[in-house]
Amino acid sequence: MDIGMVTTIPLIIVVVKNKKRLILNQKVWLFSKTTSLADSDILNGMTDYHSHILPGVDDGAKTMEESLEILAKMECLGVRDVWLTPHIMEDIPNTTRDLEARFKDLKMAYKGIIHLFLAAEYMMDNLFEERLTENDLLPIGKNCSYLLIETSYFNPPMRLQDILLRIQRKGYCPLLAHPERYAYMNEEDYRFLREVGVKFQLSLLSLTGIYGSEVRKKAEWLLKSGYYHLCGSDIHHFVVLERVIAEKKISKHMLEELRFLCHGTTFG
């Protein structure tokens, strides 16, 4: 009897301890305040309005193979539509004709179910003003009524108001890419831009903190305050997509606002 008690009691204690550990782990999972983008299922059914997947044209995907790899991963995550928005700026002076030709090549190579569309992300520089004058543009949206624009991360463009007015006079609505990432912008700037008709596009990865805590805080404030019109991944490379989607966390309290932004808006 004494031997039995000695051999079984520790066993029971270990089992009980393991059960306690298991229950504790379940509670941690259930009450965790963050989740990965993959686990959140937020990408399922999403239209991605900002990506650099078109191969070999900017600082995004370099080869057709990488582009197809990114699209395959997006397909697994449930992404429905993807807008390809390569950079056009003085340092990367892509032409509309060249981008359209490269887009045709990608569509021929890709055999998946994601719907692909072509637009561009325009730096508001002298080249953009030339293209705007010539109406040589690749707009975004179902009715091609928006222009995706960006600025330097550290300084506003000269004559910003004038450029925005020119965009609107051409019949387009300015759509500002990743406003949360502009270091020089504050709440007053965001309010002004919204008042003059600029729409905002969230870079989804900003909410993971990949660009730093200040950018994440700005993104959360803009999202909670209802500033964003839509969102995009702004994905450039497969390695980043795989790592960030699986490993980086976002706040769960942001998910409902984010879900509406990804799936509940109509974008013309």
C-alpha positions as CSV (number, residue, x, y, z in Angstrom):
1,M,0.0,0.0,0.0
2,D,2.8,2.4,0.9
3,I,4.6,1.7,-2.4
4,G,1.3,2.3,-4.4
5,M,0.7,5.6,-2.7
6,V,4.3,6.7,-3.4
7,T,4.1,5.8,-7.1
8,T,0.5,7.1,-7.9
9,I,0.3,10.3,-5.9
10,P,3.0,12.2,-7.9
11,L,1.4,10.9,-11.1
12,I,-2.0,12.4,-10.1
13,I,-0.3,15.6,-9.2
14,V,1.5,15.8,-12.6
15,V,-1.7,15.1,-14.4
16,V,-3.6,17.8,-12.5
17,K,-0.8,20.2,-13.1
18,N,-0.8,19.5,-16.8
19,K,-4.6,20.0,-16.9
20,K,-4.2,23.3,-15.2
21,R,-1.5,24.3,-17.7
22,L,-3.8,23.2,-20.6
23,I,-6.7,25.3,-19.2
24,L,-4.4,28.2,-18.7
25,N,-3.2,28.0,-22.3
26,Q,-6.8,27.9,-23.6
27,K,-7.6,31.0,-21.6
28,V,-4.6,32.8,-22.9
29,W,-5.7,31.9,-26.5
30,L,-9.3,32.9,-25.9
31,F,-8.6,36.2,-24.2
32,S,-5.6,37.2,-26.2
33,K,-5.8,40.9,-27.3
34,T,-4.0,40.3,-30.6
35,T,-4.2,38.0,-33.6
36,S,-2.3,37.5,-36.8
37,L,-3.9,38.6,-40.1
38,A,-4.0,35.0,-41.2
39,D,-5.8,33.8,-38.1
40,S,-8.2,36.7,-38.3
41,D,-9.6,35.6,-41.7
42,I,-9.8,39.3,-42.6
43,L,-8.3,38.7,-46.0
44,N,-11.0,36.2,-47.0
45,G,-13.1,37.9,-49.7
46,M,-11.0,41.1,-49.7
47,T,-10.2,43.4,-52.6
48,D,-6.6,44.5,-52.3
49,Y,-6.4,48.1,-53.7
50,H,-2.6,48.5,-53.4
51,S,0.2,46.1,-54.4
52,H,3.5,46.0,-56.1
53,I,3.2,42.6,-57.6
54,L,3.7,43.5,-61.3
55,P,7.1,42.0,-61.9
56,G,10.3,43.9,-62.7
57,V,8.8,47.4,-62.9
58,D,9.6,49.0,-59.5
59,D,10.8,48.1,-56.0
60,G,8.3,45.2,-55.8
61,A,8.3,41.7,-57.2
62,K,11.4,41.2,-59.4
63,T,10.4,38.2,-61.4
64,M,7.3,36.6,-62.8
65,E,7.9,33.6,-60.6
66,E,7.8,35.8,-57.4
67,S,4.6,37.5,-58.7
68,L,2.9,34.1,-59.2
69,E,4.1,33.0,-55.8
70,I,2.6,36.0,-54.1
71,L,-0.7,35.5,-56.0
72,A,-0.8,31.9,-55.0
73,K,-0.4,32.8,-51.3
74,M,-3.1,35.5,-51.6
75,E,-5.4,33.0,-53.2
76,C,-4.9,30.6,-50.2
77,L,-5.8,33.5,-47.9
78,G,-9.1,34.1,-49.8
79,V,-8.2,37.4,-51.4
80,R,-10.7,38.0,-54.2
81,D,-9.5,40.9,-56.3
82,V,-6.0,42.5,-56.6
83,W,-5.2,45.9,-58.0
84,L,-1.6,46.1,-59.2
85,T,-0.3,49.6,-58.5
86,P,3.3,50.0,-59.6
87,H,5.2,53.2,-58.7
88,I,5.4,56.1,-61.2
89,M,7.7,58.8,-60.2
90,E,10.8,60.7,-61.5
91,D,13.1,57.9,-60.2
92,I,10.9,55.2,-61.6
93,P,9.4,56.7,-64.8
94,N,7.2,53.8,-65.9
95,T,5.1,54.5,-69.0
96,T,1.5,53.5,-69.3
97,R,2.3,51.5,-72.4
98,D,5.1,49.4,-70.8
99,L,3.0,48.7,-67.7
100,E,0.0,47.6,-69.8
101,A,2.3,45.3,-71.7
102,R,3.7,43.8,-68.5
103,F,0.2,43.4,-67.1
104,K,-0.8,41.5,-70.1
105,D,2.1,39.1,-69.6
106,L,1.2,38.5,-66.0
107,K,-2.5,37.8,-66.8
108,M,-1.4,35.3,-69.4
109,A,1.0,33.5,-66.9
110,Y,-1.4,33.5,-63.9
111,K,-4.0,30.7,-64.0
112,G,-5.6,31.3,-60.6
113,I,-9.0,32.7,-59.6
114,I,-8.1,36.1,-58.3
115,H,-9.3,39.0,-60.5
116,L,-6.4,41.3,-61.5
117,F,-6.7,45.0,-62.4
118,L,-4.1,47.5,-63.3
119,A,-3.6,51.1,-61.9
120,A,-0.6,53.0,-60.7
121,E,0.7,54.8,-57.6
122,Y,1.8,58.3,-58.5
123,M,4.3,60.3,-56.5
124,M,3.1,63.9,-56.6
125,D,6.2,65.3,-58.4
126,N,7.0,67.0,-61.7
127,L,6.5,63.8,-63.7
128,F,3.0,63.4,-62.3
129,E,2.1,66.9,-63.2
130,E,3.2,66.2,-66.8
131,R,1.2,63.0,-66.9
132,L,-1.8,64.8,-65.4
133,T,-1.6,67.5,-68.1
134,E,-1.4,64.9,-70.8
135,N,-4.1,62.8,-69.2
136,D,-1.7,59.9,-69.5
137,L,-2.9,58.1,-66.3
138,L,-3.9,54.7,-64.9
139,P,-6.7,55.4,-62.5
140,I,-8.1,53.0,-59.9
141,G,-11.6,51.8,-59.0
142,K,-14.5,50.1,-60.7
143,N,-15.4,53.3,-62.6
144,C,-11.7,54.4,-62.9
145,S,-12.6,57.6,-61.1
146,Y,-9.8,57.7,-58.5
147,L,-6.0,58.4,-58.7
148,L,-3.8,56.7,-56.2
149,I,-1.2,59.3,-55.0
150,E,1.6,59.5,-52.5
151,T,4.0,62.1,-51.2
152,S,7.5,62.0,-49.6
153,Y,7.3,60.4,-46.1
154,F,9.0,63.5,-44.6
155,N,7.9,66.6,-46.6
156,P,4.7,67.6,-48.3
157,P,4.9,68.4,-52.0
158,M,5.1,72.0,-53.1
159,R,1.7,73.4,-54.2
160,L,-0.2,70.5,-52.7
161,Q,-3.6,72.2,-52.8
162,D,-3.0,73.2,-56.4
163,I,-2.2,69.7,-57.4
164,L,-5.2,68.3,-55.6
165,L,-7.4,70.8,-57.3
166,R,-6.0,69.9,-60.7
167,I,-6.7,66.2,-60.1
168,Q,-10.3,67.1,-59.3
169,R,-10.7,69.3,-62.3
170,K,-9.6,66.4,-64.5
171,G,-12.6,64.5,-63.1
172,Y,-10.7,62.3,-60.6
173,C,-10.9,61.9,-56.8
174,P,-7.5,61.9,-55.1
175,L,-6.9,58.7,-53.1
176,L,-4.0,59.1,-50.7
177,A,-2.0,56.0,-50.2
178,H,-0.9,55.0,-46.6
179,P,-1.5,58.5,-44.9
180,E,-0.5,57.0,-41.6
181,R,3.1,56.7,-42.8
182,Y,3.7,60.4,-43.5
183,A,5.8,61.6,-40.6
184,Y,4.9,65.3,-41.2
185,M,1.1,64.8,-41.1
186,N,-0.9,65.3,-38.0
187,E,-4.6,65.4,-37.1
188,E,-5.1,68.9,-38.5
189,D,-3.6,67.8,-41.8
190,Y,-5.8,64.8,-42.1
191,R,-8.9,66.9,-41.3
192,F,-7.9,69.4,-44.0
193,L,-7.4,66.8,-46.6
194,R,-10.7,65.1,-45.9
195,E,-12.4,68.5,-46.1
196,V,-11.0,69.2,-49.6
197,G,-12.2,65.8,-50.9
198,V,-9.2,63.5,-50.5
199,K,-9.9,59.9,-49.7
200,F,-7.6,57.8,-47.6
201,Q,-6.2,54.3,-48.2
202,L,-5.0,52.2,-45.3
203,S,-1.8,50.1,-45.7
204,L,-3.1,47.0,-43.9
205,L,0.4,46.0,-42.7
206,S,0.7,49.3,-40.8
207,L,-1.6,47.8,-38.2
208,T,0.9,45.1,-37.5
209,G,3.6,47.6,-36.4
210,I,5.9,46.6,-39.2
211,Y,6.6,50.3,-40.0
212,G,7.0,51.2,-36.3
213,S,4.7,51.9,-33.3
214,E,4.0,55.5,-34.3
215,V,2.7,54.5,-37.7
216,R,0.6,51.8,-36.1
217,K,-0.9,54.3,-33.6
218,K,-1.7,56.7,-36.4
219,A,-3.3,53.9,-38.4
220,E,-5.5,52.8,-35.4
221,W,-6.6,56.4,-34.8
222,L,-7.4,57.0,-38.4
223,L,-9.3,53.7,-38.6
224,K,-11.3,54.4,-35.4
225,S,-12.0,57.9,-36.5
226,G,-13.5,56.8,-39.8
227,Y,-11.0,58.4,-42.1
228,Y,-10.2,55.4,-44.3
229,H,-12.1,54.8,-47.5
230,L,-10.5,51.4,-48.3
231,C,-7.3,49.4,-47.8
232,G,-4.6,47.5,-49.5
233,S,-1.7,45.3,-48.6
234,D,1.0,47.4,-50.3
235,I,2.9,44.1,-50.6
236,H,6.2,44.2,-52.4
237,H,7.8,40.7,-51.8
238,F,6.7,37.2,-51.1
239,V,9.0,36.8,-48.1
240,V,7.5,39.8,-46.4
241,L,4.0,38.7,-47.1
242,E,4.5,35.2,-45.7
243,R,6.3,36.5,-42.5
244,V,4.0,39.4,-41.7
245,I,0.7,37.6,-42.5
246,A,1.6,34.6,-40.3
247,E,3.6,36.2,-37.5
248,K,2.8,39.9,-37.0
249,K,-0.1,40.7,-34.7
250,I,-2.9,43.2,-34.9
251,S,-5.2,44.4,-32.1
252,K,-8.5,42.4,-32.0
253,H,-10.5,45.5,-31.2
254,M,-9.5,46.8,-34.6
255,L,-11.0,43.8,-36.4
256,E,-14.6,45.0,-36.7
257,E,-13.7,48.4,-38.1
258,L,-11.2,46.7,-40.4
259,R,-13.7,44.1,-41.5
260,F,-16.1,46.7,-42.6
261,L,-13.3,48.6,-44.5
262,C,-12.2,45.4,-46.3
263,H,-15.6,44.0,-47.1
264,G,-18.4,46.5,-46.4
265,T,-17.6,49.4,-48.7
266,T,-18.5,50.1,-52.3
267,F,-15.7,51.7,-54.2
268,G,-16.5,53.2,-57.6
